[in-house]
Amino acid sequence: MGKYTEMIRIRFLMMLAYRSDYYTGILIYSINIGAYYFLWNAIYGGKGSMQGLTSTQMTTYVAIAWMARAFYFNNIDREISQEIKEGKVAIELIRPYSYLGMKTMQGLGEGIFRFFFFSIPGMIVVALIFPIKLPHDAAVWGYFVLSLILSFIINTQINLLTGITTFFFYNNAGLIRAKRVIIDLFSGLLLPISFYPMWAQDIMKYLPFQGISYIPSMIFTNGFSTGEILQAMLQQLIWVLILLVPIQFLWVTAKKQLIIQGG
């Protein structure tokens, strides 16, 4: 376990060397949140609530969804793809650790850095500008943190799956871009799931994407009751377990594919 902890530390320090990029990112994210704030204010048009969310809750939802994205977002799919193309993955496979575990820990190190140097400062800046309502219940904060960790795991698992496909397609840049668009659209980042048509909601409840952004954001905005929170987090946990199956299957198949290719 010590070597994986060291990977987290190394990735954290690497990100720290380029921390000025994230200070700029805070400004960009604040502008995005501001644009959504004025858009939703126009949509609400003085209405008390829509789909169970008040205008203040919606502002809070938008802010926390974007700031949470800074934590769970990573580019390990692109890194895996690049290492496969360059042949570096062959060296990684003979090292005394799990390659996928190593990539996950690197993503976690990046997420921890973003959380402390991006999400928290960004949320403070946004709260000073826009009417954000923070939860007062300590239990809600605890549920949110646990849900956010699960959202990181789900997003990372999807990235691992996307990265592994490089073994079979060699060039999967289009797939990676499509995956990012699908996650932003179906995770609830751009639009809460409750605002989609019922037929779309019925489909999306069988997909893992809402566990990435929608569930932790709704918990933070008090959009869920305690029962709904527990049910939503159970759904996240189930998807974490389900996604382990295709990851292991594709990884075993991919390593055989690498040997066939002479890797």
SEFI-563721 format. One line per 10 residues: number of its first residue (from 0); for each residue x, y, z of C-alpha. Coordinates in steps of 0.02 Angstrom, whole numbers, plus 32768, in hexadecimal, padded with zeros to 4 digits. Example, Ala and Ser with C-alpha at 12.3 -4.5 7.8 and 13.67 -1.06 7.14 Angstrom:
<sites>
0 = 8267/7F1F/8186 | 82AC/7FCB/8165 .
</sites>
This chain:
<sites>
0 = 8000/8000/8000 | 8094/8072/8021 | 80C2/807D/7F68 | 8012/80B3/7F39 | 8014/8139/7FC0 | 80B8/8176/7F76 | 8066/8182/7ECB | 7FDF/81F2/7F14 | 8066/8260/7F62 | 80CC/826B/7EC3 .
10 = 8036/829A/7E57 | 8003/831B/7ED9 | 80B0/836A/7ED3 | 80AF/8367/7E14 | 800B/83C5/7E13 | 804E/843E/7E95 | 80D8/8470/7E1C | 8053/84B2/7DA4 | 7FDA/84FA/7E25 | 7FD0/85A2/7DCA .
20 = 7F69/8549/7D43 | 7EE6/8520/7DC5 | 7EDB/85D1/7E06 | 7EAE/8601/7D55 | 7E35/856F/7D53 | 7DDA/85B7/7DEB | 7DB8/8654/7D87 | 7D7B/85F1/7CF0 | 7D09/8582/7D5A | 7CC5/861D/7DB3 .
30 = 7C99/8668/7D0A | 7C42/85C6/7CD8 | 7BDF/85C5/7D79 | 7BB3/867C/7D61 | 7B72/8659/7CB2 | 7B05/85CA/7CF3 | 7ACA/8636/7D83 | 7A85/86BD/7D10 | 7A40/8639/7C99 | 79E0/85DF/7D22 .
40 = 79A4/8683/7D6C | 7957/86AA/7CC2 | 790C/85FB/7CB6 | 78BF/8605/7D64 | 787A/86B3/7D3E | 7841/86D2/7DF0 | 77F8/8623/7E0B | 780B/85DE/7EB9 | 784D/8535/7E81 | 785E/84C0/7DED .
50 = 7869/8402/7DF7 | 7879/840F/7EB5 | 790C/848A/7EB3 | 7902/8542/7EE2 | 796A/85C0/7E81 | 79E6/85C8/7F13 | 79F3/850B/7F16 | 7A11/850B/7E5A | 7A9D/858C/7E6D | 7AE9/8520/7EF6 .
60 = 7AD3/8485/7E89 | 7B2F/84D5/7DF7 | 7BBC/8513/7E65 | 7BDA/8470/7EC1 | 7BC8/8408/7E23 | 7C54/8468/7DCD | 7CC3/846E/7E66 | 7CA8/83B4/7E86 | 7CDB/8394/7DD2 | 7D86/83DA/7DFB .
70 = 7D9B/834C/7E78 | 7D5B/82B7/7E17 | 7D9D/82ED/7D6C | 7E3F/829F/7D2C | 7E96/8274/7C8A | 7ED2/81C4/7CB1 | 7E78/8182/7C16 | 7EE4/81F2/7BAA | 7F7F/81C1/7C0C | 7F5C/8108/7BF5 .
80 = 7F3A/8123/7B3C | 7FDD/8181/7B26 | 8044/8100/7B84 | 7FFA/8073/7B1C | 801F/80CF/7A7A | 80D3/80F3/7AB0 | 80EF/8042/7AF1 | 8112/807F/7BA2 | 8088/800F/7BE6 | 80F7/7F76/7BC8 .
90 = 8174/7FB8/7C48 | 80E9/7FE4/7CC2 | 80A3/7F33/7CBB | 8144/7EE4/7CFB | 8151/7F5A/7D90 | 811D/7F19/7E3D | 8073/7F6D/7E46 | 7FCA/7F6C/7DF3 | 7FCC/7FDD/7D5B | 7F14/800A/7D6D .
100 = 7F2A/8022/7E28 | 7FBC/8096/7E06 | 7F55/80FD/7D8C | 7EC6/8108/7E09 | 7F3C/8147/7E91 | 7F84/81C8/7E1A | 7ED4/8204/7DF4 | 7EB1/820C/7EB0 | 7F4E/8274/7ECD | 7F15/82EC/7E45 .
110 = 7E66/82F0/7E90 | 7EA8/8318/7F3F | 7F0F/83A7/7EF9 | 7E7B/83EC/7E99 | 7E0C/83DD/7F33 | 7E7D/8446/7FA3 | 7EC1/84C1/7F22 | 7E2C/84CF/7EAD | 7D86/8495/7EF5 | 7D92/84E2/7FA3 .
120 = 7DDC/858B/7F6B | 7D65/858D/7ED6 | 7CCD/856C/7F44 | 7D01/85FA/7FB8 | 7D11/8672/7F25 | 7C6A/863D/7EDB | 7C12/8648/7F85 | 7C4C/86FD/7F95 | 7C02/872A/7EEB | 7B65/86C1/7ED8 .
130 = 7AD9/8691/7F52 | 7B18/85E5/7F85 | 7ABF/858A/8011 | 7B33/8515/8070 | 7AE8/8484/80D3 | 7AE4/849B/8190 | 7ACD/83E3/81BC | 7B72/8389/81DE | 7B22/82E6/81A1 | 7B03/8334/80F6 .
140 = 7BBB/8365/80E9 | 7BEC/82B3/8117 | 7B76/8268/8096 | 7BB8/82E2/8014 | 7C6E/82B5/8033 | 7C4B/81FA/8029 | 7BE3/8212/7F8B | 7C6D/827C/7F3E | 7CEC/81F2/7F5F | 7C79/8175/7F0A .
150 = 7C63/81ED/7E78 | 7D20/81F6/7E65 | 7D2B/8138/7E62 | 7CA1/8126/7DE0 | 7CEC/81AC/7D6F | 7D9A/815F/7D81 | 7D56/80B1/7D57 | 7D06/80F4/7CB9 | 7DAB/8148/7C8C | 7E07/80A3/7CA8 .
160 = 7D8D/804A/7C35 | 7DA3/80CF/7BB0 | 7E60/80CA/7BBF | 7E68/800C/7BB3 | 7E0B/8011/7B0D | 7EAB/8057/7AC1 | 7EEE/7FA5/7AC2 | 7E66/7F77/7A45 | 7E4B/8017/79E1 | 7EFB/8060/79F0 .
170 = 7EB9/810E/79CD | 7E23/8133/7A3C | 7E30/81F1/7A45 | 7D80/8202/7A00 | 7D3C/8189/7A82 | 7D90/81EB/7B0E | 7D44/828E/7AD1 | 7C99/823D/7ABE | 7CA6/81F4/7B6E | 7CC9/82A0/7BB7 .
180 = 7C32/82ED/7B5F | 7BC1/825E/7B97 | 7BF9/826D/7C4C | 7BE0/832A/7C50 | 7B34/8317/7C01 | 7AEF/827E/7C5A | 7B42/8294/7D04 | 7AD9/832C/7D2F | 7B67/83A9/7D21 | 7B16/8413/7C99 .
190 = 7A62/83EE/7CC7 | 7A1B/8397/7D62 | 79D4/82EC/7D39 | 7929/831F/7D7F | 7918/839F/7CF1 | 7923/831A/7C69 | 7884/82CD/7C1E | 7843/823A/7C80 | 7870/81BE/7BF7 | 7924/81FC/7BFD .
200 = 7927/81F1/7CBB | 78E9/813E/7CB0 | 797B/8113/7C3F | 79FF/8173/7CA0 | 79D3/8120/7D46 | 7A1C/8080/7CFC | 7AC0/80D7/7CD0 | 7B51/8102/7D44 | 7B65/81B7/7D0E | 7AEE/820A/7D8A .
210 = 7B5B/81C3/7E15 | 7BE7/8236/7DDB | 7B9B/82E3/7DEE | 7ADF/82E2/7E0B | 7AD9/827D/7EAC | 7B62/82DA/7F0F | 7B20/8382/7ED1 | 7A6D/835A/7F04 | 7AA9/8321/7FAF | 7B07/83C4/7FC9 .
220 = 7A71/842E/7F97 | 79FB/83CE/800A | 799C/8395/7F71 | 798E/82E4/7FB7 | 793C/82A4/8055 | 79A3/8234/80C8 | 7953/8199/807D | 7976/81D4/7FCD | 7A2A/81FB/7FFC | 7A48/814B/803C .
230 = 79F4/80FE/7FA4 | 7A5A/816C/7F2D | 7AFE/8142/7F84 | 7AD2/8089/7F7F | 7AB8/809E/7EC4 | 7B66/80EC/7EB7 | 7BB3/805D/7F18 | 7B5C/7FDC/7EAB | 7BA3/802E/7E0E | 7C51/802E/7E5B .
240 = 7C42/7F71/7E6F | 7BF3/7F56/7DC4 | 7C79/7FB7/7D67 | 7D01/7F4A/7DB4 | 7CC6/7EB9/7D48 | 7CE1/7F05/7C99 | 7D82/7F57/7CD4 | 7DCD/7EB0/7D09 | 7D8B/7E55/7C6F | 7DD0/7ED7/7BF5 .
250 = 7E75/7EE3/7C53 | 7E94/7E28/7C4C | 7E63/7E24/7B94 | 7ECD/7EBE/7B6F | 7F6A/7E72/7BBB | 7F53/7DD9/7B4C | 7F3C/7E4E/7AB8 | 7FE0/7EA3/7AE5 | 803B/7DFC/7AE7 | 7FF0/7DCC/7A3F .
260 = 8031/7E6F/79F7 | 80DE/7E44/7A36 | 80DC/7EBE/7AC9 .
</sites>
